[in-house]
Amino acid sequence: MSDHPHWKQIVNRMARIVGHANAVKRMCEEKKECTEILIQIAAVRAALNNVGKLILEDHINHCVIEAVENNDKLALDNLQDAINKFIK
Protein backbone atom coordinates (compact mmCIF):
# COMPACT_ATOMS: atom_id res chain seq x y z
CA MET A 1 0.00 0.00 0.00
CA SER A 2 2.97 2.35 0.49
CA ASP A 3 3.05 3.19 -3.22
CA HIS A 4 -0.53 4.44 -3.23
CA PRO A 5 -1.04 8.22 -3.25
CA HIS A 6 -3.23 8.37 -0.15
CA TRP A 7 -1.06 6.15 2.06
CA LYS A 8 0.09 8.89 4.44
CA GLN A 9 -3.41 10.36 4.64
CA ILE A 10 -4.86 6.93 5.45
CA VAL A 11 -2.30 6.27 8.21
CA ASN A 12 -2.98 9.70 9.73
CA ARG A 13 -6.74 9.18 9.62
CA MET A 14 -6.40 5.76 11.23
CA ALA A 15 -4.35 7.25 14.07
CA ARG A 16 -7.11 9.80 14.69
CA ILE A 17 -9.76 7.07 14.57
CA VAL A 18 -7.87 5.00 17.14
CA GLY A 19 -7.63 8.05 19.40
CA HIS A 20 -11.30 8.75 18.94
CA ALA A 21 -12.23 5.13 19.71
CA ASN A 22 -10.15 5.30 22.90
CA ALA A 23 -12.02 8.47 23.85
CA VAL A 24 -15.33 6.64 23.38
CA LYS A 25 -14.05 3.88 25.67
CA ARG A 26 -13.17 6.49 28.30
CA MET A 27 -16.64 7.98 27.94
CA CYS A 28 -18.11 4.55 28.71
CA GLU A 29 -15.81 4.08 31.69
CA GLU A 30 -16.83 7.52 32.98
CA LYS A 31 -20.50 6.63 32.45
CA LYS A 32 -21.20 9.59 30.17
CA GLU A 33 -24.66 10.08 28.70
CA CYS A 34 -25.65 7.31 26.30
CA THR A 35 -26.64 9.82 23.61
CA GLU A 36 -23.18 11.43 23.73
CA ILE A 37 -21.53 8.02 23.40
CA LEU A 38 -23.77 7.01 20.49
CA ILE A 39 -22.96 10.25 18.66
CA GLN A 40 -19.24 9.60 19.09
CA ILE A 41 -19.61 6.00 17.92
CA ALA A 42 -21.39 7.28 14.81
CA ALA A 43 -18.48 9.66 14.19
CA VAL A 44 -15.95 6.81 14.48
CA ARG A 45 -18.03 4.65 12.14
CA ALA A 46 -18.24 7.46 9.56
CA ALA A 47 -14.50 8.05 9.79
CA LEU A 48 -13.80 4.34 9.24
CA ASN A 49 -16.14 4.28 6.24
CA ASN A 50 -14.33 7.27 4.75
CA VAL A 51 -10.95 5.58 5.18
CA GLY A 52 -12.38 2.45 3.60
CA LYS A 53 -13.59 4.46 0.61
CA LEU A 54 -10.15 6.01 0.21
CA ILE A 55 -8.47 2.60 0.32
CA LEU A 56 -11.00 1.26 -2.18
CA GLU A 57 -10.37 4.21 -4.49
CA ASP A 58 -6.62 3.61 -4.38
CA HIS A 59 -7.13 -0.11 -4.93
CA ILE A 60 -9.33 0.45 -7.98
CA ASN A 61 -7.01 3.06 -9.45
CA HIS A 62 -3.93 0.88 -9.09
CA CYS A 63 -4.43 -2.81 -8.40
CA VAL A 64 -7.66 -3.33 -10.31
CA ILE A 65 -6.52 -1.44 -13.39
CA GLU A 66 -3.38 -3.57 -13.39
CA ALA A 67 -5.47 -6.73 -12.92
CA VAL A 68 -7.71 -5.82 -15.86
CA GLU A 69 -4.66 -5.13 -18.03
CA ASN A 70 -3.25 -8.54 -17.07
CA ASN A 71 -6.61 -10.34 -17.35
CA ASP A 72 -6.33 -11.37 -13.68
CA LYS A 73 -9.81 -12.68 -12.86
CA LEU A 74 -8.81 -13.69 -9.32
CA ALA A 75 -7.95 -10.08 -8.42
CA LEU A 76 -11.35 -8.94 -9.68
CA ASP A 77 -13.10 -11.70 -7.72
CA ASN A 78 -11.17 -10.62 -4.62
CA LEU A 79 -12.29 -7.03 -5.17
CA GLN A 80 -15.93 -8.12 -5.40
CA ASP A 81 -15.57 -10.10 -2.18
CA ALA A 82 -13.94 -7.14 -0.40
CA ILE A 83 -16.67 -4.74 -1.57
CA ASN A 84 -19.38 -7.13 -0.37
CA LYS A 85 -17.76 -7.34 3.07
CA PHE A 86 -17.13 -3.59 3.23
CA ILE A 87 -20.73 -2.57 2.52
CA LYS A 88 -22.33 -5.12 4.86
C-alpha positions as CSV (number, residue, x, y, z in Angstrom):
1,M,0.0,0.0,0.0
2,S,3.0,2.3,0.5
3,D,3.1,3.2,-3.2
4,H,-0.5,4.4,-3.2
5,P,-1.0,8.2,-3.3
6,H,-3.2,8.4,-0.1
7,W,-1.1,6.1,2.1
8,K,0.1,8.9,4.4
9,Q,-3.4,10.4,4.6
10,I,-4.9,6.9,5.4
11,V,-2.3,6.3,8.2
12,N,-3.0,9.7,9.7
13,R,-6.7,9.2,9.6
14,M,-6.4,5.8,11.2
15,A,-4.4,7.2,14.1
16,R,-7.1,9.8,14.7
17,I,-9.8,7.1,14.6
18,V,-7.9,5.0,17.1
19,G,-7.6,8.0,19.4
20,H,-11.3,8.8,18.9
21,A,-12.2,5.1,19.7
22,N,-10.2,5.3,22.9
23,A,-12.0,8.5,23.8
24,V,-15.3,6.6,23.4
25,K,-14.0,3.9,25.7
26,R,-13.2,6.5,28.3
27,M,-16.6,8.0,27.9
28,C,-18.1,4.6,28.7
29,E,-15.8,4.1,31.7
30,E,-16.8,7.5,33.0
31,K,-20.5,6.6,32.4
32,K,-21.2,9.6,30.2
33,E,-24.7,10.1,28.7
34,C,-25.7,7.3,26.3
35,T,-26.6,9.8,23.6
36,E,-23.2,11.4,23.7
37,I,-21.5,8.0,23.4
38,L,-23.8,7.0,20.5
39,I,-23.0,10.2,18.7
40,Q,-19.2,9.6,19.1
41,I,-19.6,6.0,17.9
42,A,-21.4,7.3,14.8
43,A,-18.5,9.7,14.2
44,V,-16.0,6.8,14.5
45,R,-18.0,4.6,12.1
46,A,-18.2,7.5,9.6
47,A,-14.5,8.1,9.8
48,L,-13.8,4.3,9.2
49,N,-16.1,4.3,6.2
50,N,-14.3,7.3,4.8
51,V,-10.9,5.6,5.2
52,G,-12.4,2.5,3.6
53,K,-13.6,4.5,0.6
54,L,-10.1,6.0,0.2
55,I,-8.5,2.6,0.3
56,L,-11.0,1.3,-2.2
57,E,-10.4,4.2,-4.5
58,D,-6.6,3.6,-4.4
59,H,-7.1,-0.1,-4.9
60,I,-9.3,0.5,-8.0
61,N,-7.0,3.1,-9.5
62,H,-3.9,0.9,-9.1
63,C,-4.4,-2.8,-8.4
64,V,-7.7,-3.3,-10.3
65,I,-6.5,-1.4,-13.4
66,E,-3.4,-3.6,-13.4
67,A,-5.5,-6.7,-12.9
68,V,-7.7,-5.8,-15.9
69,E,-4.7,-5.1,-18.0
70,N,-3.3,-8.5,-17.1
71,N,-6.6,-10.3,-17.4
72,D,-6.3,-11.4,-13.7
73,K,-9.8,-12.7,-12.9
74,L,-8.8,-13.7,-9.3
75,A,-7.9,-10.1,-8.4
76,L,-11.3,-8.9,-9.7
77,D,-13.1,-11.7,-7.7
78,N,-11.2,-10.6,-4.6
79,L,-12.3,-7.0,-5.2
80,Q,-15.9,-8.1,-5.4
81,D,-15.6,-10.1,-2.2
82,A,-13.9,-7.1,-0.4
83,I,-16.7,-4.7,-1.6
84,N,-19.4,-7.1,-0.4
85,K,-17.8,-7.3,3.1
86,F,-17.1,-3.6,3.2
87,I,-20.7,-2.6,2.5
88,K,-22.3,-5.1,4.9
